[in-house]
């Protein structure tokens, strides 16, 4: 279980904390908590359950860091387009995800979380389980977050064109 999911958990926590050492510590904390909570595991899918544990470890850590500003994801998707072999195409992809990062930080926390987990290919039900919210809240947050992202991108494009 550890070998299968440690990299995904680390990437998720790194995007939340933007600190490699803290992400490593929280990853370790996640698997420690998961081990201690095996009695509470009722056969649901392991990946969403682990992400739920990771999310709660992050929330607990964040509460302890109340004087520190909360910073989120380094990049939106699981990974940039690593299939792009053309350097120009790779640069465009990097710039697009850097722009997405900036816009994501302007969204409310729940919308950021939902978009991040959706980008990591979680189903709506799995996102709801990880974040402890209803399926309707997941759909609403994803819809509204996407709308706000589109609006921000349009505004940026209009500003760049001098409109």
N, C-alpha and C positions, 0 to 999 in steps of 0.2 A: 504494500500500500504506500509506504514512504517513497520508495524509488519511483513509483508511477506518478506521484502527485507533487513531490517536493519542488520541482522547478516551476510548476504552475502556481503553487501557493506563494513561492518566493517572488515571482514576477508580479502577482497581484498585490502583495504587501509592499513591494518596492514602489509600485506606482502610487500607492496610498501614502507612503512615508517619504518617498524620494531620498531615502538614506539607506545605502547598501547594508551598513552594519545593523541598523535598526530592523531592516527587513529580514536579515539573517536571524536576529534575536527573536523576532515575532514568528518566523517560520518554525524555529525550534520550540517556541512556546505553544504554537498551534499543535504540533505533533505530540508534545508533552500533554497538553490538555485533552487531545483526542485519545491518547492512551489511557489517561485517567477516566475518561468518559465512556469507555467501551461498554460499560454496563448500561449506559443510556442509549446506545446505538441499537436501533430496532430493525435493522435490515434494509433501511432506505439506501438510496444510491450513495456511494462513498464520496464521490467528488463534491457534490453540493453540501454534504454534511461537513466535509473538511473545510470548505470555503466558509461555511457558517461559523465554524470554530475559529477560523482565521479572522473573519470579520469581527467577531466578539473580542478576540485578542487585540485587534487594532483599536476597537472602541475603548477598551479598558486602558490601553496604553495612552490613547489620545486624552482621555479624561485626566490622567496623571500629568500630562503635559499641557495643562490648561493655559499656562503663561506663554506657550509657544504657538505661533500661528500655524494653522493646519494647511499643509500643502499636499496636493494630490499628484496624480499620475505623471510619470515621465513621458509616456506615450499612450495614446488611446488603445490601439489594437493589441492583440496578442503579440504581433510582431509587424514590422514594416514589411513592405512587399519584397521579400527576400528572393523571389523568383525573377525580379527584374535584373537582367544582365546588362542592360544599357545604362551607362553611368548617368546620362541625362534623365532617364526614366527613374533611376534610383534617387536622384536629387529631388525631382518633383515629388516623389513619394515621401521623402523625408520632410520636405517643406510642408506638404499637406498635413502630415501628422503633427508637426510642430504647431501649425495653425490650429489644429483640432485641440491640442493640449491647452493652448491659450484660451480658446472658447469654452472648453470643458470647465476650466477653473472659475468661469463666470456663472455656471449653473448652480442651482441649489444642490446640497449634498446628496439627497435621494436620487435626483436625476443623474448626477455624475456616477453614482454607484450602479444604477440600473444600466446605463449606457456602457460602462466598463465591463460589467458581467456579461451583457449581451454581446459585446465585442469578443469576449472570451468564449463565445458559443454556448452559453447556458440557455436553457429553455426558460420560458416565462415562469413555469412552475418552480424550476430550480432557483431562479432569481428570487422569487417570493419566499422560498424556504430559507435561502441564505440570509436575506435581509429581514426576515420575520415580518413581512407585509403581505397584504392580500394580492391575489392575482390581478385584480382590477387596478390596484395601486401601481403594480409593475407596468401594466399596459399604459396607464395614464402618464406615469413618469417618463416612460420611454417616448411616448408620443410628444409630450410637452418638451422634453429635453431635445428631441430631434428638431421640433419647430423652432426653439430658441437658437439652436446651433445654425440652422438654415438662415434665420434672420440675422444673426451675427456675421455669417459669411457674406450675405448680401450687402450688409452695411459696410463691411470691410472692402468688398469689391467696388461699391459705389464710391467710397472714399479714395480708393486708389485710382479710379477713373476720373475723379474730380466732379462727380455728379452731385 
